[in-house]
Amino acid sequence: MPTTLEFYWDLASLDEGKRIEAAAQLISALCKFQAEMPATTSVATTEEELNRICAGDVAYGIKRLIKGLASPRDGARQGYSIALSELLARVPCISVKLVLDLLWRSTEATKQMKGQEQRDMRFGRIFGLMALVQSGIITRAGTTAVEMRKIVMELAAIGAKKSYLREISYVTLTSLVPMLGKFAFRDELITMFVAVALDKGAIETPDELLLAMRLRRAYPGYDWYSALPQWQGRHMLGAKNVGRLGSVLCEQSVDHPGLFSTWHPQLHRVWDEIFDLYFNRARADEVANAMPMEFELLWERVVENGLFAPGASQFRRYWGFLLLERLLPHLSEDTVPSMMTPNIVRAMSDNISVKGKSALAKVGMRTAERLSEVCESNTKVGLAVLTHLLNQKNTIQPVDAAKTNLRSMMANRIVAKLDSEAIVGYVTYLQQLFAAPRRVRSKSGVADAQTAVNVSDKSIEKQRAWAVDQMIRVARFGQLPITDELTGSVLRFVAAHAAFTVTGDTKKCSVVELRDAPVPELSAATRDYCALALVNLVGELNRHVSEPN
């Protein structure tokens, strides 16, 4: 009789600590039994060979752990899969073929079973395949293309049949990617992955997108242009793929709506890969070579015009707030214009109440709280965010009203941290940006010379228009601690650049605001924009003066 029975019971405990302790004790005991067996280079491929080569307790343990994966009891699947993975990694005489045969026999779902029993069998098979992959025995000599195909086809089939199992199936497939390079028939395996798991390149879900991105990153020498003909460019996140990416990342499909019949409250793992690509300095060379789209373009298409689009469901807006929260560590005054876009700002006020009890209200409030903390610690970011929160048609609400309005609550917190010196510094920054817009920008979210590219004339005009808008908004917000001198500085600056064309040496120019000549020169469109902004600001100030106290 096996002498390790006492350890199996705690493997199913709901207490994670107990499960791990039981698994550690079981593996330790089984390894000792196996070490007492005669040394052999043979590998068990059948159950008979397993009983002959391995110690009795080890043979029993392999079969018991595999059979227990389908148990619905407490934490059995987690505990048994951890123990199985570790045991397979420690005992070198177990083949992939043997594990697959035992797993298929123990987790076969038949039509005679009830629905819950079939579900347990599917979960058991998934956890068994996860343990097999995590153990690393797939890369042992003797693993065949047939066995690999069996694993991939089963994982893809389970993910396609049950949407609630799709992500875990593709996480397991993705964890196989680094192992493919260890096979002599690597390209054959990649082709099979594309045909089976990526539906011949018709990538429609975030799970498939993540798998494709990992495959292309790991094996750039493969002919991906032929394998994925619907995806253009050197990278899956190339600018030409932005429309397709919008549908995939927003999890919506006109042709196959059933793909997204279930909703999950957490962000998909593909976003980890995307943020790592754009914000991990170690991948700067990859960004420079693969040339993905600028992060701002991806954010605009997927977040601003996708997750926060007018009419978007509360579930998509929930994901949008999670992404906004994820972006906050990388926030600077330069990235605020791309982040605080109209639809996002609208979502912070029109649909979310500070006192709201819904999941959307709670995640929105948490994101606003963290954004406010960033703004309080960096006055330039705070002012940039403030001027977006309060557009030309809004003012800061009274304190009582701000208790229920998320946008007003944030605005009042930011204003409370501002003083005249901070505001003057911000206006000076805007005037410098207007005079000398960024001529290069990083394609990633990390400023790096390796990924710098020249910006277009349109981008330069956009930067200058944004700087003018910001100055105008600061000057017209009566609630800010601004002086008449600062308001006059803004008026003179905008008026000067609306009226005059600057040429030659301007260091001794009598108009102080023109001493720093704009580089490149202002376009006619930019001067017209300044003129229009000036008229609007003067009109606004006149109305304030004429209003009774």
FENBELJO-V138866 format. One record per run of one state. SS is the DSSP state (hx for helix, st for strand, lp for the rest). FROM is the first residue (numbers start at 1). LEN is the number of residues. If there is no record, write none. Layout:
ss:SS from:FROM len:LEN
ss:SS from:FROM len:LEN
//
This chain:
ss:lp from:1 len:4
ss:hx from:5 len:6
ss:lp from:11 len:5
ss:hx from:16 len:20
ss:lp from:36 len:8
ss:st from:44 len:1
ss:lp from:45 len:2
ss:hx from:47 len:7
ss:lp from:54 len:2
ss:hx from:56 len:13
ss:lp from:69 len:7
ss:hx from:76 len:15
ss:lp from:91 len:3
ss:st from:94 len:1
ss:lp from:95 len:1
ss:hx from:96 len:11
ss:lp from:107 len:8
ss:hx from:115 len:21
ss:lp from:136 len:1
ss:hx from:137 len:3
ss:lp from:140 len:5
ss:hx from:145 len:17
ss:lp from:162 len:1
ss:hx from:163 len:18
ss:lp from:181 len:5
ss:hx from:186 len:11
ss:lp from:197 len:2
ss:hx from:199 len:3
ss:lp from:202 len:4
ss:hx from:206 len:13
ss:lp from:219 len:5
ss:hx from:224 len:4
ss:lp from:228 len:11
ss:hx from:239 len:11
ss:lp from:250 len:7
ss:hx from:257 len:4
ss:lp from:261 len:9
ss:hx from:270 len:10
ss:lp from:280 len:1
ss:hx from:281 len:10
ss:lp from:291 len:4
ss:hx from:295 len:13
ss:lp from:308 len:6
ss:hx from:314 len:17
ss:lp from:331 len:5
ss:hx from:336 len:4
ss:lp from:340 len:2
ss:hx from:342 len:6
ss:lp from:348 len:5
ss:st from:353 len:1
ss:lp from:354 len:5
ss:hx from:359 len:19
ss:lp from:378 len:1
ss:hx from:379 len:11
ss:lp from:390 len:9
ss:hx from:399 len:4
ss:lp from:403 len:2
ss:st from:405 len:1
ss:hx from:406 len:11
ss:lp from:417 len:3
ss:hx from:420 len:16
ss:lp from:436 len:4
ss:st from:440 len:3
ss:lp from:443 len:6
ss:hx from:449 len:3
ss:st from:452 len:3
ss:lp from:455 len:2
ss:hx from:457 len:20
ss:lp from:477 len:7
ss:hx from:484 len:16
ss:lp from:500 len:12
ss:hx from:512 len:3
ss:lp from:515 len:9
ss:hx from:524 len:23
ss:lp from:547 len:3
//
